[in-house]
């Protein structure tokens, strides 16, 4: 191992042989008669720098790295400088998730660059957005989940409930939409929930639909459903060549305690 030594007057390189287990080496930055000095527990070893001039020439490329590493130890720069850079690259909130607003709610917008085309040749997924309380977090999606590879996103809170977004190609249901699907073209509210509800809750929806609401916003129509049991709030719409199914659900206790928040989450879903 070669170590760069810096002093107030000059700079030199010294060669330090690998230490054996019984010997600990400590580098001292001092010059005496033009040589670099290394101190070992077992004594002082003087080595003239010229003995390693050939090594210095061959390894001069290490100079910049040696100076950078010793800048923190010798010159007093913060040792955590490199760690801060690394943290800056790794740390950060979930991509697409905003900071909390004054009410403690955050808005998630699907990043434009997020992968997930659901089939070769499909156009990029048109982004969607929704709002959740700040303690909700993204949950990894497995292809073994209900909905399979068409589940684009999951979020959840151990206290309040969970949600999922299914994005399915409309060609599964109709072949005459020409990449300009609307939920009205796919079917009436009753037709849509009977056809796609089982994909969301994993069972037939007959007799479980408690209410149906139709909302129009920014030129797009959304079908909103409330089902129980199981407790679920489903929002359906279509855009481009895909059908979007947004599902918010919770246990009986979560439904009882946090229905207001769960309903607010369901009502916030929009396709950009």
N, C-alpha and C positions, 0 to 999 in steps of 0.2 A: 504494500500500500504506500502511495506517495502522498505527502501532506504539504500543503502550502503554508508557509510561515510568513506573517506580516509583521513588520516593526515600523517604527516611526521614520526610519532612515532608508530601509531597503526591503527588498523582497527576495526570497530564495526558496528553492525546493530542497527537501531532504528525503532520503529513502529510509523507510522504517520497516525492518523485516517483520514478518508475521510473528505475533506474540505467542509464546507457549503458555499453557494454562497457569504456570506458577509465576509468570512475569507480567506485570502491568506497566504499560508505557504511558508516560505523560509528556506531551509536547510543550516545550518552552519556546517562546518567541524571543530569542536573544542572538546576538552576533558577537563573535569573538575572533579577532584576527581574520575576518572575512570568511568564517566557517559557520555552519548551522550546528546547533548543539541539541541533542536529544537526551532526556534524563529518564533512566530506568530505575526501578526500585533497587536493583542490584548494583547500581553504579552509573557513572557517566561514560558515554561513548561519544568521542569526537570523530566526526567524519567530514572531510573536506568536500565542499560542494563540487569541486572540479572533477571528483571521482565519478560523479553522476551527470556530468554535462552531456554525455551521449544520450543518457536516458531522458534528460530534460528536452533535448532536441526532438527525440522520437515521440515524446508524450506532451509536447507543448500544447496540443489540442485540449488537454485537461485543464489548462490554466484558467479559462473562463469559469468552468464548473467549480474549480477549487476556490476561486475568489468568491463566487456566489455563496458557497456553503460556509466559508469562513467570515463572510460579511456579517452574519448574525452572531457568530461566536466571538470574533476578535474585535470587530468594529462596533459592536453593541446594537446592531439592528435587531428588531424583535424576532425571536426564534420562531414565532408562530406565523411569520409572514407567508411562507409557502403553504402552510395549512389553511390560511385564510383564502388563498387563491383556489385551493382545492375545494373548500367549502362552497365558494361562490359558484363553482361549476356543478356541484352535486345538490346543494340545498335549494329549497324553493317550494312554493305551493303546487298543488296538483295543476297540470297544464289545463288552461281553460277556466279555472275557478277563480273568481274575483275575491278581493278582500271583503270582510264583513261590512255591511252598511250600518247605519245608526241603530237599526232594529236587530242587528246581529245575524242578518241573513246574507248569504252569498249566492251569486249567480254563476251557474256553469254554462259555458258556451262551447260546443264541440269544436276543437281546434281544426282549422282548415287543413293542416298538414297531417292530421291523425290518419293512420292507416285503417284499412277495413273496407274493402270495396265490395265484399260479398259476391265474388265471382269475377272471372277475367272478362274484361270488356265493359264492365259497368262504369258509369260515370262516377266522379267523386260524390260522396254523400253530402247532400245539402245540410249545412250545420243546423243544429237545434239548440235551444236553451231552456233552462228552468232554474228555479230558486229553491234553496234549502237552508235550514238553520245551520249555524256555523259548526256545530258538532257532527254534522253528517260528513262521511268520507267515502271516497271511491273504493269499491270492492273488486278484486280481481275476477275476471270472467273466465269460466271454464266451458269448453265445448260440450262437456257432459251435463251442463245446466239445462233446465227446462227452456226450450227455445233454441238450443244448440248454437250453431255458429252465427245465427241471426241476432243474438243478443249483442248489442253494440256497447252497452255500458250498464254498470250497476253502482248504486250508492246505498249507504245504509247508516243507521244509528242504532246502537244497542238499546237506547232508551225509547226511541220513537217509532222506528219501523224501517222500511227499505223500499227501494224503487229499482226499476229496470227499464231499459229502452230497447225494444225490438225494432230492427230495420230490415224489412223483407222486400225482395223484388216483386213488383206488381204483376210481372209476367206469370207468377204462380197462380194468379187469380183472373187475369184478363190479358188478352193479346192485342187489344185495339186501342191502347192509350197513347202510343207513339211518344213515350218519354215525357208526357205532360199530364201526369195523373192528378186527379183530384179525388177526394174522398167521396164526393157525390157520384162520380163516374164508377167507382168501385161498388157502391150500393147504398141503400138506405140504412139508417142507424141500426134498425133491428137486424137487417141482413149481415151487416159488418160484425156486430157483437156475437151473433150466432156462429159465424164462420171463423172468427179469429179469437174469440174469447177463450176457447179451450187451449190455444197456444200460450195464453198468458197465465191462466190459473191451473192448467193441467187437468181439467175436467169439463164436462158439459155445463153450459151456463143456463140451461133451461130452468126457469123458476128462481134464478138467483139475481136477476137484474132488477134492482130496486128503483132506479131512476135513469132517465136518458135526457141529456141536454145537448142542444146544438148551438155552438158559438162560432161567430164569424169575426175574424180579426185580420186586418191588413190584407184583405182579399182572399184569405184562406179559411176553410171551414174545418171545425174540430167537433168530433162526436165525443161527448163525455158521459161516462157510465159509472154508476155506483152499484157494486155487487156485494152480496153477503148471503150465506157464508161461501167461501172465505171472504173476509173483509178486503175489498179492493176498489180502487178508483182508477179507471182506465180512460185514457185520452187517445183517440185515433184520428190520424189525418194522413194525407198523401202529398208528395211533392216529387217532381222529376219523374223517376221511374221506380219509386219506392213507397211502401206503406210504413208509417211510423205508429208504433203502439207503446204508449207510455203508461207504466203500471206502478201505482203506489199502494203499498199494503202494510199490514201490521197484525200483530196478535190481538186477541180480544181485549186484553188489558191496555195495550198501546192504542187501540182504536178508541177505547173509552176515554183515555186520558189525553190523547193528542190528536183527536179527530180534526180539530180546527187547523192545526199545522199541516196535517196530511192533506187536507182539502186544499189548502193554500198552495202546497207543492204541486198537486195535480193540476190546479187551475193555471199555474204559471207556465206550463209547457207550451212552447211555440217553436215552429220551424222558421228559420230566418228567411 
